[in-house]
Structures are given as C-alpha cells and as structure tokens.
Amino acid sequence: MHSKRVLFISHDANRAGSQLLLLQLIKLLKAQGISSHLLLCDGGDLVEDFKAVTSCTLLESPPSSPLLSKIKKGVEKIPFLRLPSAGTNAKVHLRLETELSQLNIGLVFVNSVANAAFYQQNLVFLHALPVVLFAHELEMSVATYTAPESLRFLLQKCDHLIAVSKAVADFYIRDYGYPTSRVSTFTLINSGEILNNLASLDPHYTHPALPTEADAIIIGGCGNAEWRKGNDIFNLIARQVIETMPTRPIYFVWVGAGPMHAFYEQIKFDIERFGLSRQIILIPPTPEALNIMNRFDLFLLSSREDPYPLVVLEAALLQKPIICFEKAGGAPELVEQDAGEVVGYLDVAAASQAIITLINDPVLRKKKGKAAHHKVLERHNTEQSIQKILTIIHDLMPVPVSENVPLA
C-alpha cells in the first residue's frame, strides 16, 4: 500500500515570500520521506522550481484582454477593493476531482488564507480530510485576499494552524476565536541552504541600477510595489534622510518594484516630484535579489503590515541591521532593540533618525547586523522547525517517514 500524500495548495507560483517558504518546506519534507503533491491555482516564476521537487497540478488563469487588465489593475490600487474570484468551471472542477482523488491524499496543507475560497468552493471532495493552514496574513491581507465567509469556513475545517509570528497567532486567536491549543507559532527557513547561497554571493556584484561610489551608503527595501508594503513611506523616509545629509552619497534601493505592480506608477510619480530619481532606485523582481541585498548597508522594512517576511530573515542573515515599525506585524519580535530599531507605527521622523544614527556609526551598524544574524540562527533552527511540522503531520495523518534523515 502506498503511503498517503500531503496535498499542498498555493494560490500561485510567484517569486514572493509565502511561495518561497512553501518551496523550502516541500524540499525539506521530501528529504524526510514525506510524499506530496502541489496544487497551484495559478502560474508564476517558480513553477519549474516546484516541479523539480514534487508533482504538480497547475491551473493557469487565461490571459485577460488589455481592457480587463487595465480595469483589474485600477481596482487593485484601492486597498479594500478587489475583483471577486470567478472560481473554476465545471471542466476544471472535474479535472481536479479526477486527478486528486487518485493520489491517496491524507492531509490538505493550505499555504496562505488566499486559498480559502478555492478550498471552500472547489475541493469539496477533500473536505473530510484533516487540514493544516500555514497563515502568513494579518488583518489587511485577509481583507484584501479572501472573503470573511471563506476564511471562517477554512478555519472551521482547520485542524492545526501554523502562524509565522506571534502577531499572526494573536490575530487569529483574538479576531476569529481559533483555539490556542491548536496553534503553533514558528516560521520555516532552510538556513543551511540560505547560508550556502549567501556564501556563494559575489562580493563585487554590480547591477546597472546600483551606485558606483566606493563610499555610497545603501538603505534597502524589498517586495512588491503595493500599499501594504509601504513603498510610499519608504520614499518619504528616503527624502528626509537625503535632505538631512545632502553631502553624503546616500541611496535608497527597492528590489521587487516593477511596472507589473498596481502601485508602481504612484511611487514613481512621487520620486520624480521629489527630484530624487537618482537616489531612490526601483529594481524590478529579479532572481539576483540576494546579490543586490548584499550591497545594502541596512534594511528598511517600511510595511504597514507584514506578518514575518522572509526577506527580513534573509537581511538578518546578511548581517544587515533592520528598521521596522511597531504594530505592523512580526518583525519587531526579531529586531527588538539589538538587531536594529523598532519605531512607532509609520513614524517617518523616528525611522529617518534611526537610519541617520546608523549611517553615522558604522560600528553600531555592524554590531546590530551581527545580532540580527545570530538571532535568526538561534530562533529559527531548521531542524527544530521541520520536526515540529513532522509532528503535526504525524498527529493528523500517520505516515511512514524515514527517521534521522539529514536535512539538505
């Protein structure tokens, strides 16, 4: 008899935090003998990466007409407004049931609440199976990416909720009454793989958009161009710092913001009006993000809301001190006061001053960067995290797993 599989569900395969985390998770569980299958509700840059580690069912959205694309893009600029999902047609639904019913699935692992409506509407034939939800979202993301009735349905079906930070766990316990006893709080990073990747980075890496001055100071941000990520706040802080230190070669570089994002035109508009197009630099999404981040002197998380972004952990492993806002997600749980600076929510003046202090004190900058690196390794041990997930899987779906298999 074949061992049962874990069915992972991802809303797409874009190169973003929750999807990259899922890719790492599937790799690590595969090394531990866990059989899996991935349902991708849409495509993206990581499709081939996923296919290299597990079997996949891919549902790609049909291309939109230019007019519909413009309308959809305009709607996405409004944080609380989105086009409702059209779900799947009968043909796709039949394909799903036919394919997935043959896979001996024993557990459904939902990666992100963005999949709540899809799970509710299109996977009825799997509703009797145990469910694990890996929650990466807080209030604003929940309002943007799912409907209340779909999320409540998923939470009612959910046997165990993994929250990436205490802030996320508290949100689902407080606002949705999810039982504390069925919540685990941890994130997963393959620190060994990331450290290997960091060790192979080119210390002399250049990018045509990056400054060339030997004494340039680079404050970096990373992520999509969107209201939640606070690109506009990033630009306001940049202006204040640059205007306060006009004789220093200071640059603010954002990796991951491109014309494909709804908020891109607005932030570019502001940068041009500030007269800072040379010093506030936008770089579209790229697989070279780590090489670019390695050039940063410190990392600015300008998000209004970010549960516990992978990029913060990567910046910490790169020994970059981190500036972030309180009440904006889980990053303050890592940063505290020794790995950077936590300032009041959207306090542009305080964030600017914290950056200026670190620019003027390279010794302090290095000290806080080292503390950030140490805390990630200490608090996010890959072996311990994967064992926690294996325990959850075993409790809900007893399966034969190879024991004491070293992590890749």
Secondary structure, DSSP 4 states (H G I P E B T S, - for coil): -PPPEEEEEES---SSHHHHHHHHHHHHHHHTT--EEEEESS--TTHHHHHTTSEEEE-PPPPPPHHHHHHHHHHHTSTT--PPP----HHHHHHHHHHHTTS-EEEEEEESGGGHHHHHHH-GGGTTS-EEEEE---HHHHHHHS-HHHHHHHHHH-SEEEESSHHHHHHHHHHH---GGGEEE-----HHHHHHHHHTS-TT---TTS---TT-EEEEEES-SSGGGTHHHHHHHHHHHHHHSTTS-EEEEEES--TTSTTHHHHHHHHHHHT-TTTEEEE---TTHHHHHTT-SEEE---S-BSS-HHHHHHHHTT--EEEETTSBSHHHHHTTTSEEEESTT-HHHHHHHHHHHHH-HHHHHHHHHHHHHHHHHH--HHHHHHHHHHHHHHHS-----TTPPP-
